[in-house]
Amino acid sequence: QVQLVESGGGLVQTGGSLRLSCAASGHFIDLYKMAWFRQVIGKNREFVASMRWNGINSYYGDSVKGRFTISRDSAKNIGYLQMNHLEPEDTAIYYCAASVEAVATYAFWGQGTQVTVSS
């Protein structure tokens, strides 16, 4: 099992930056992939970014391309989401998700961290 804990959310002004962290712990040998999703209450969950844990491949949702960067510290089992040029539309609860297998889904999810961008 993998436990994921997000941190780094908060309130920021338009144009500002935040870095989210996702610490993975538990009984596993290695992660296969990690992703970030976000959700506004009452709306569908939106894909933000994902990466293979080996760092070779990363993908981004269209709304965040060029502004957000996903990365990881594999030695510490921590994933990051650097968010720059934030906009009010980025306001949401951000969740990290991870998988230890090469499957399309994510078996493990964090509890979420709130990001609020003021205009």
C-alpha positions as CSV (number, residue, x, y, z in Angstrom):
1,Q,0.0,0.0,0.0
2,V,1.0,3.6,-0.7
3,Q,0.0,6.6,1.4
4,L,0.2,10.0,-0.3
5,V,0.2,13.3,1.5
6,E,-0.1,16.6,-0.3
7,S,1.2,19.9,1.0
8,G,2.0,23.3,-0.3
9,G,-1.5,24.6,-1.1
10,G,-2.7,28.1,-0.1
11,L,-3.9,31.5,-1.2
12,V,-1.9,33.3,-3.9
13,Q,-2.6,36.3,-6.1
14,T,-3.0,36.1,-9.8
15,G,0.4,35.7,-11.5
16,G,1.9,34.2,-8.4
17,S,3.5,30.8,-7.9
18,L,3.0,27.8,-5.6
19,R,4.8,24.4,-5.4
20,L,2.8,21.5,-4.3
21,S,4.5,18.4,-2.8
22,C,3.2,14.8,-2.6
23,A,5.1,12.6,-0.2
24,A,4.7,8.9,-0.8
25,S,5.2,6.3,2.0
26,G,4.2,2.8,2.8
27,H,5.2,-0.7,1.7
28,F,6.3,-0.5,-1.9
29,I,9.5,-1.0,-3.8
30,D,9.1,1.8,-6.3
31,L,6.4,3.9,-7.8
32,Y,5.6,3.5,-11.5
33,K,3.9,6.9,-12.1
34,M,2.5,9.9,-10.3
35,A,-0.1,12.4,-11.4
36,W,-1.8,15.6,-10.3
37,F,-5.5,16.2,-10.7
38,R,-7.7,19.0,-9.6
39,Q,-11.4,19.4,-8.8
40,V,-13.7,22.2,-8.2
41,I,-16.7,21.2,-6.1
42,G,-19.6,20.5,-8.4
43,K,-17.4,20.0,-11.4
44,N,-15.6,17.0,-12.9
45,R,-12.1,16.1,-11.8
46,E,-9.5,17.5,-14.3
47,F,-6.2,16.0,-15.2
48,V,-3.3,18.4,-14.6
49,A,0.0,16.5,-15.1
50,S,1.6,13.1,-14.9
51,M,4.9,11.5,-15.1
52,R,6.7,8.2,-15.1
53,W,8.6,7.9,-11.9
54,N,11.8,7.3,-13.8
55,G,11.4,10.9,-15.1
56,I,11.4,10.0,-18.8
57,N,7.8,10.9,-19.7
58,S,5.6,13.8,-18.5
59,Y,2.3,15.0,-19.7
60,Y,0.2,18.1,-19.1
61,G,-3.4,19.2,-19.4
62,D,-4.0,21.8,-22.0
63,S,-5.0,24.4,-19.5
64,V,-1.6,24.2,-17.6
65,K,0.9,23.6,-20.4
66,G,3.8,26.1,-20.2
67,R,2.8,27.2,-16.7
68,F,3.0,24.0,-14.5
69,T,5.9,21.6,-14.2
70,I,5.8,18.1,-12.6
71,S,8.9,16.7,-11.1
72,R,10.1,14.3,-8.4
73,D,12.8,13.5,-6.0
74,S,12.9,9.7,-6.3
75,A,15.4,9.3,-3.4
76,K,12.8,10.9,-1.1
77,N,9.7,9.6,-2.8
78,I,8.3,13.1,-3.2
79,G,6.6,14.4,-6.2
80,Y,6.2,18.1,-7.0
81,L,4.0,20.3,-9.0
82,Q,5.5,23.7,-9.6
83,M,2.7,26.1,-10.6
84,N,3.6,29.5,-12.1
85,H,1.6,32.3,-13.6
86,L,-1.4,31.2,-11.6
87,E,-4.9,32.3,-12.6
88,P,-8.2,32.4,-10.8
89,E,-9.3,29.5,-13.0
90,D,-6.6,27.4,-11.3
91,T,-8.5,27.6,-8.0
92,A,-9.3,24.0,-7.0
93,I,-8.5,21.1,-4.7
94,Y,-5.4,19.5,-6.0
95,Y,-4.9,15.8,-5.6
96,C,-1.9,13.6,-6.2
97,A,-2.3,10.1,-7.4
98,A,0.2,7.2,-7.9
99,S,0.5,3.8,-9.2
100,V,3.1,1.0,-8.6
101,E,2.0,-0.8,-11.8
102,A,2.0,-0.1,-15.5
103,V,-1.7,0.4,-15.7
104,A,-3.9,3.2,-16.9
105,T,-5.5,3.9,-13.5
106,Y,-4.2,5.2,-10.3
107,A,-4.7,3.1,-7.2
108,F,-3.5,5.5,-4.6
109,W,-4.8,9.0,-3.9
110,G,-3.9,11.8,-1.5
111,Q,-6.4,13.7,0.6
112,G,-6.0,16.9,-1.5
113,T,-4.7,20.4,-0.9
114,Q,-6.6,23.6,-1.6
115,V,-5.2,26.2,-4.0
116,T,-7.0,29.5,-4.2
117,V,-5.9,32.2,-6.7
118,S,-7.3,35.6,-6.0
119,S,-8.0,38.1,-8.8
